[in-house]
Amino acid sequence: MSEKALSARIDALETRLTFQDATIEILNGTITEQWLKIDALTRQVAHLSERMQEAETQAPGATDETPPHY
């Protein structure tokens, strides 16, 4: 293999590596953002679940009663 061909091949590999590094950084940022959103949504669902349970326990009357028109 000639020196020129080897140099071109190394340049191509370096270009490819640079592109892959940039892609990995972008993907890492995307994953981090998604994780933060998922974490926030998980906490919000847990909070809403707690509020729903509190509302059910504080509701007047039993929820399993049949309506008076039956």
N, C-alpha and C positions, 0 to 999 in steps of 0.2 A: 504494500500500500504506500502510495507516495505521501510525502510530507504535506502537500497541498490538500489531498483528500482527507488525510487524518485531521488536519486543522479544521477543515470544513465540517467534518463529523463531530469534532469536539465542540465547535461553535453551535452546531445544531442541538447537541445534548445540553449545553449550557443554557441555550434559549428555552429549551423544553423544561429544564429544571426551574428556571426563573418563573415561567408561566405556571408550573405546578405549585411552586411556593406561594405565588399570589393567590391561586385558586384555593389552596389549603387555608390561607389566612381569611379569605372571604367566607369559606364554609365554616370556619371556627367562629367568626363573628355572628353568622346566621344562627348557628347552633346555640351560642350563648344567649342571643336575643330570645330564641324560642324557649330555652330553658327558663329564663326569667319570666316570660309570659305564662308558661305552664305552671311555674311555682306560684305566681300571683293568682292565677285562676284556681289552683288547688286550694289555696288559703281562702279565697272568696267562697268557693263551694262549701268548705268546711264551716265557715262562718254562717252562711245562709242555712246550712243544715242545722246548726245549733239554734239559730233563730226560729226555724220552723218547728223544732222539737219544743222549744220554750212556748211558742204560740199554741201548739197543740195541747200542752199540759195546762196552760192557763185559760183555755177556751171554756166558756160556760157550757155545762151540760155534756152529756156523753155524745160522742160522734157516731156511735153504733146504734142509736135509737132509731126506730122507724118513725117516719113523719106521721103527724096526727091524722092525715087524711087517709091512711091505710086502714 
